[in-house]
Structure formats: structure tokens, C-alpha cells
């Protein structure tokens, strides 16, 4: 079951009915797996034999979230978090490394004993070529075949209107050599020209496989995409403001110094000159993903069943 609250009275009524359905399934299930905050899961008192497993929607936490950012500009108020029982009732939380376990313990306000070191299905989806949609994408967009693909996936900013997309659009690029694709967060309403978009049926994880270069900033995508060992540039022009409004769990300047840039011109210069250190990226990946990605789905299913 997956639905977000849309604007308008009608949509809110529909969402209310949806919450009742969730309550029914919580009352009649033995296991509940979620990947975000869910109102009935956290607020209600459940039967003792129901196990709730939080797999979260990111295989890491570059940026702070949850209880780490209460009363910050990008976070919730401590009062709202208390009233909504934020991230309460989890029996287990899945994390791909010991470092991430420590971060998740803070963010979910839960004991480390409840955090299990396993991989998420997305890690297997990224690492296993059998899930690749490259051939399908190239058939739909044959012009991609003769170009190097640059994929830009910016972090969603809750209150900051800092528009990094404009920086990319206004940068002169050799379009005979490179193709730029921009993939926004589902909640980001930034207007992007048609020529930078691809069919929405292709997820970020489909696109990072076909990309030659990946650009993001404070997203956990840098951890997930590092599995592919492709250059991942971090566009961090607003780092000081972002630290104040949200904060980071990882010092990216220390972890990935050769991949950090302040603007798109600098990124293109590094691409042309190959000024980046893939060994640095591999070290980063092994530090934050300590599990077997190839069997992540089977291992998680075994854990749920057993």
C-alpha cells in the first residue's frame, strides 16, 4: 500500500479511507514492512505478535533526518514529533553498515539492538545486471547511444528555493558529445525543460545504470550509486546554508574530496580532464555498504520469514 496526501478536501477524505485500510491490514497481519513514516504504524497500539520492520527509503543517511533535525528548518517540530509518535513501534530497522546503524539509531530514536545489518532490495536492483533497462532506454532514446550520459539527481529541499537546475541549464555543454538528464525528487516541482527529461516510468535506479556520470549533492544516492563505481560528482554550492537548515551525518569534503564541485562548469572540467579518484569512491562504498548486495533481496526475505 502506497499513497501520499494530495492537496484538496476530496483527496484528504480518500487518504482517510486509505488509513482505515492500513489499520485493517495491521490488525490482520503478522508482519508489516514500511519504508517511511506511517501514521497508523507509529500512533496505534498493536497486537503483540505483529512485527514491524522499517527498511527506510535510503540505504544510508548522508543528510540528517528524523529525530536528528527536530526544530530545524528542514525538520519537524519536537511537539509534532511527540504528538505523531514519530518513528515509534518499530521492532527492527534495516541498515547496510555499522556506521549507518549508529546514524539510524539517532534518527529513529531507537536502540541499536533493534537495527539489523542487511541490504535493501534496491542495492541488488542496482548491482545486478539482470534488472537493467539500458537496452529498453536506448531503444526509446536512440540518440543516447552516441553520447556520454550525465545524470543530475538533486536532493529535495523542503524550504530552500536554491535552484541548482538553473546552474546546469545555463552552462554551455557540447551537446554532440554529452546528453544531460535531470531526475527530480517526486516532491520537487522545479520546472525543467523537456529536453532534460526522460519518461517517468524509468526510476533513478534505472537511469544511474545507463549514466556515465552521476551528479547529486547530499542524497544517499551517492552511497547507493557508488556500487557501480562510476564518477559521482557532488554539487555543493549551498553547503553552509544546508548545514544550518538540516546538517549532515557524513563529512563529504573528507570522504570524497576529488568529486566535490561548486558549479556545473567545474564538473564539466573534471569530466574532460578525468580529475577524480575512483579508488576514493570504492573506499567510500565499502565503508557505508558492508553487506552482500547480490543477495540483498533473498537475505531480507529470509529475515522476514524467519
N, C-alpha and C positions, 0 to 999 in steps of 0.2 A: 504494500500500500504506500502510495507516494503522492502527496499533494501539498502545494504551498497555498498560503492565504492570498487570494487575489483581491483587488480593490472592488468596492461596491457591496451594497447590502445583500443582494442575491447570492453573490459568491461567498459571503460570510455565513449565510444560512446553510449553503451547500457544505461549507467546511465544518459547520456544527454537526451536520448529519454524518460526515466523514469521521469526526471524532467519536461519535457513538458507535460506528462500525469498528473502530480501533478498540474501543472498550470491550465490545463483544468478543473480538478475537483474543484480546489479552486475558479475558475470563475463561476462554475455552482452549487455550494453548499451553504447551509445556515449555516452549522456548520462544523468545522474541528477540530478533536481531534488528538493531537500528544503526543508522549511520549519521545521525544528527540529534538535536534536542527534539523530544516528542512530548507534548503536553500531558496526555494521559499516562504515559510511561512514568514520568517523573512525579506527577502530582498525586496519583491514586495510590492507595494501599492495595497490594496484590496478594493473591494466594501464595502460600509458602513454597509450593512446588514449581512456580513459574520462574524460569531463569532468563534474565535479560542480559544480552551481550551487545556491548557498544563497539562497533567496528570503525566508527568515525569515517568521514569522507575525505581524509587526507592521511597518507602514510608517513606522517611526521608533522612537525609544528615549527616551521621557521619563524612565523609570527605568533605572538602571544594570543590566547583566546580564553573564553570561558571565565573561570574564577581569577585568571591572571590579569584580566583587564577590567575588573569591576570599577565603576565610577570613572573610567577613562572615556575619552571622546568616542572611540571606536567600540567601546564595550557597553554592557548593560549596567544599570544602577544596582547597587547592593540590595536595595529594597525590593526591586523587581525580581532579582535572582532568588531572594528568600521567599517571596510570595509564590513564585512559579516553581519552587523546589528544583532549581536548575541542575540538571545532570544528576538527579537523585535516583536511587533504586537500581543502579547497575550492579549485577553480580560479577561481571567480567568486562574488561576493556582490552581490546587487541592493540598491540604496538609492535613494530618491526625491529626494535633495538632497545638496549638497556637505557641509552640516553633518552630515547623517546618515552620510555616507561616513566622516567623521572618527570619529564615535562607534562605528560598526560595526568600523572598523579596530582600535580598542581592545578592544571586546567580543569579537570573534572572534580576536584576536591574529594579524591578517593584514595584509599590506601594502596600502596604499591603491590600488596599481596593479591589484589584483585586484577592486576594488569598482567596479561599473558603475552609472552613474546611469540608472536605468529605473524604471518604475512597476510595481506589483504588480497582478494581476488584481482584487484586492479594491477598488482605487481606482476602476477602471472600473465595477465592480459597484455601488459606492456612488453614483457620479456620473451613471450612465446610467439614465434613467427606464425603459428597456425591461426592466430587471431588477427593477422594483418589484413587490412583492407587497402593496401597500397595499389594492387592491380585494379581494383574497382575505382579508386580515386583517379588513377591515371587514365582509365578509360573514359571517365566522365570529364576530366580536365586534361586532354592530351598535350596542351601547351606546357604542362608542368615537366614533361619528360626531358626537355632540353635546357631546363633551368635549375639553379640551386634554390631550394625552398627555405625561406626564412619565416619561421612561425613566431608570432608575438602573442603571449598569453599574460595579460596584466592581472595583478591582484585586484579584487573588488575592494573599493574604498567606500566605507559607509557614509562618511560625511565630507570627504575631501574631494573637491572638484578638480584637483590637479590632473590635467589631461595629457597623458603621455602619448596617446594616439596621435594627437596633432603633431608631436615631435617627429613621429615616424613618417606621417603623410607629407610633411614639409621638407623632408630630407631627400635630396637628389639621389636616385638609385638607378643603376644600369639595369633597366627592365628587360634587356635582351639576355642578361646573364642571371638575374635574380627574380624570384617571384615572392612577394611578401603576402603572408596570410595573417589576418588578425582574428583571434578567437577570444571573445569577451566572456567574462563570468555571466552565468544566466541572469543575475540580478542587475547587471550593468546595462544602462540604457544609452550609453555613449553612441552617438551617430557615427557610423563607419561607412565610407564609400563602398559601393558594391564591388569594385574591383579587388578589394582586400578580403572579401568574404568567400566562403565555400558553403556548400549545402549543410544545413544544421543537423542533418542525420549523422554527420561524422563528428565524433567526440574529440575532445582534446587528446585523448589517448590514441585515437586513430591518426590524428594529424602529427603527433610527435614522431611517429614511426616513419612517416614519409618526409619529414623535415630534415634538412641538412644542418640547420642551425636553429636553436630554440632561444627565445628571449622571454624572460619573465622578470620578477623582482623579489617580492617577499613571500611568494607562494611555495607551498610544499611540492609543487611540480618540479622544482629544481632537484629535490631528493628522488622523486619517482622517475623523472626522465633521465637521471644520471645512470640508470641501469643500461641505457642504450649507448652510453659513452660517446655522445655527440657534444659538440660545443654548446654550452648553455650560458648565455650572457645575462647578467643581472643589471637591469636598467634602474639605477638607484639615485636618481637626481633629488628626490624628496626624502632622503633617508632621515635627516634631522627632524623634520615635521612628523614623519611616520613613527619615529621613536617616541615622540611626545604623545601622539594620539593613540598609539597602540603598544609599541615595543616589540622587540624580537627575542626569541629564545636562542638564536644562533648568531654568532658574530661572523657575518658573511665576508667582511673585509679580511678576516683572518683565515677563513675556510677556503674561499675561492677568489683570492686576490687578482688572478690573471683574467678572470671573467667579468669583473665589475666595471661598469661604464656609467657615465653621467648623461650621455645622449646617444642618439642613433648614429650620428656621424662617427663617433668613437668606436661603436660596434662594427660598422662597416669597415673602418680602418683595420681593426683587429682581424676581421674575417679575411680581408685582402692579404694581410701580412702574416696570417696564421699565428698571431700573437696570443696564444692561450696554451695552457698546460693540461693535457688530458690526464696525466698521472695525478694531478691535483684533484681532478673531478672524480677519478676512480677511488681515491682515498676518502673523499667526501661521501661517496656512495656506500662504501664498505663500513664507514663509521655509523651511518644512520639506518642502514638496512643490513641486519645481521642474520636474516633468515634465508631459507631456500625459496627463491621467487618462483622457480619452475613448478613447485608442488604446492603453492600457496592455497589454491582452492581446495585441493584434497585434504590438506592439513587442517584447514579451518572447518571443513565439513566433518572431519573425524572428531575434532574437538567438540563441535556442537552435538553430535550424536552420542559421543561417549560421556 
